Amino acid sequence: MARAMYGSVTETDTSDDERASRVERVLPQGVRKLCRVLADNGHGAWVVGGCVRDVLMGREASDWDIATSAQPEAVQKLFRRTIPTGIQHGTVTVLIDREQFEVTTLRGEAEYSDGRRPDHVFFVTSIEDDLGRRDFTVNAIAYDPVGRCLVDPWKGLSDLSEKVIRAVRDPMERFHEDGLRVLRAARFVSSLEFALEPATEAGIAPNLPTFAKVSPERIRDEWVKAFKAKAPSLAFEIMRRTGMLGVCCLPLHQLNDATFARTMQRLDQAPRDVSDASIREPFLARLGALLWDVDAKAADAWLDAMRYSKRDREAVQMTHRVRTLEGEPTEMQLRKAAAAMKQDVQWLLDLFVLDASLRSDASALETRERVLAVLDRGEAFTIKSLALTGADVMSLSGKGPGRYVGVVLEKLLAIILEDPSQNQRETLASHTQRMLREVS
């Protein structure tokens, strides 16, 4: 019979048996083999962390991590194909049946002087001690495939049932060790749709100096994960009221209450479906929705500081460009906006209409149709759309390449944006000759 183990106390409970069986049913064959080899050689082996949590919640587990009492050198000797991926921290990747599994020796951790990683780790022999160093109780549950029992010394099963994010042991200690954990607490609230336990939330603000040490890349990655949630606003509301936003995104933190509330509505309602072919990167629509009301220059500077890619920055810049369509845009404004949106036009227009609906502005639907009409007529002009090329400009001038070529092409683009009928080779050649005479 499967058992749920709480520290040194073992309880037999039908519901816990069912939970253990749920993990057992979906356990990959490679994990079974790996744990059996370790057990046959006198070592304990447990599946740990997020994979256990997700399966117990009825979700699909993406990665299967194994903790073992075996030292890294012993793991390498027991399996033919291994990779010392993080051997200094006790982690060896084992390859079984063409799959890779991370196997980490049970460990404790010393001080975190940089607020992100332990200065050094030391190996322990107890799974309970290993689970005691983890961030939240729902991530501190282990499953023993050989004994077919759950190990839950920090009552993570109870918190799963009650849908609560609670720090393991003392939240002040957990957050002081690793500054990223305060952000992960907020992100798990949105990703799992749980509540944040009050004492755990109270431990966030005093540890913001540690959070300030976290790299921009790690913060960005947590935000991207939060964008995948049904309601990412749950995370960002926690970030705002605890002061996290003031540390990692001051322009967003400084929005007034009414604007921030509308931002949260826009964020939750923005597209997130990865099957939507109009969104090459699903999180971009939500990133754009989040920064919609932030000053364009401030938003771009922040994106750069947080190491977002050029592609990501351009997408957010487009959300600010599309805002120029508010009110009653001219045909020229429509053509400029349509050209700027490029392949992102669908989700950008969706955000435009969504924001307008939150502001009770009924004109956005008509503007959307006008933009789509511009695209249908082929009037979303760019320099590449011109009937005249840079080579043509040089031929007409009798000169070689130079800055003047780009200047002429930009002026020609302005002409056809104003009057699309002007986009004829002979007409543009005439304009070019006039411009060249004016500068000669």
Steps between C-alpha positions, in 0.01 A plus 500: 500500500631849415562727796542873546791566734507816713844536656548212743125430514341265246130533434284265299229687318284398205528839330879491535503151350308636205746787463796264502328280243445804278875562490573131451271474199674773300859432609722457190657159458845658497441647846392160633813335359727772636356489851504119503871491409578746779288305752656164400838650579400617844405860422177688560335660197203739482321701236485858630374850444277650235435175314342346811300815567369518144395136484320527833313799356399302194744684275757358263853492638762646265819393680565212736770579758644230725664545839723226635714417800771382259801726456556637145797271442287198591228609258756527221629151570152343508388627161676460167401836352523807723577870466652696794264795438524650850724263684635776728147522640443125492310477170567236235290454188426133430398381154259207492296384200596817309364719779693725736431519873669728751616310809608712796656382823304591814651821625497789738613852419729754667456879502379682187737799507394614150128463571462248220717189540642319803867561567540125514290187543552197721350156459248357746343156538141591585236584237321706767811717545527545124135604470551745787727723287237549226296814443129415544320209661323398178845459342632304798314173439687189388388162364685174560441277193643194674304532825208660312448767762487876518739686730353825629676637810380859447129430443511587132211260431280700733601825332428347160152411619445846645663669198753694705856613422694479828874525558683199642601574860553876552413721197749763617780243474383360166473845340824632648683200355378541144353829379324339205270310735286806574422528129443127472248523783299755302538306177381173656189677625406578139631181338335267751207731583580473872490752785814634666515410869509825707823429690671412172384825340610693809853368445530660155537873572784462755696299243469733202872595531580135429253497212681804355808280451320264260613521137268658241497177302361298792230759565408506131468121491262500798287768336476296180381202705242719674367618162396142425260493795128543461516814717854641520354799684504286817881511489533866406258619766713325763812652344352847525367486855820345639728747321657252257389705199672804645825304493475331161266723292461849640304645202230236547502541877443875461173470306210644697253257657231537233747453213663203671160337556417540129845363414425187701171451316671547164778260602263219596287539189790526253558200269705217647414201280819352356297354212419851376706524182484880509726505810853377428591531867185452713625708793550811284129588498495492878827689533356765271175506698695548824706793369221660295460799732869539584684783324645362175859614566491378858360165389771451237777596742363251753475221240861563402615493863314173557676339202189451288585427138484753218196315369323535837582870520370562149174326584443721804594807295222400261247497783586865560485573126152353472381737771536783246183358344287612794229750409447556126827414320568630151554265205871582513514403870325174416751418226796580727362290783413208274851502352659512845294209638622261231417137585386593853198691379236258633602489866592868502154592374350261756681690775390831353134396503536343845645817651230711336230277646648547848480875444146473359620631162282355224701647210777235507301236309453736206870592509590133499296443185661803335849361571405160360361672190835675451671162514251348256567781252875446535558851633709410806799657334865468596811601303501150353153573361624791288485461123849653495809341659818638646682388186256705294572808712875459445447453127293818479760694699800365314673447834599202710361395839456770763281633776292689244349171374330429830383860533335487156333165568358628830355805322350278230342283768340808658352589162331165441380479859319826431379391154533129408427574133845664480672160532583474130854463368483797264330722759755417770786550254366849430485575873854368539640720226336803660647413841848449350484837327398666826805369685748555217 
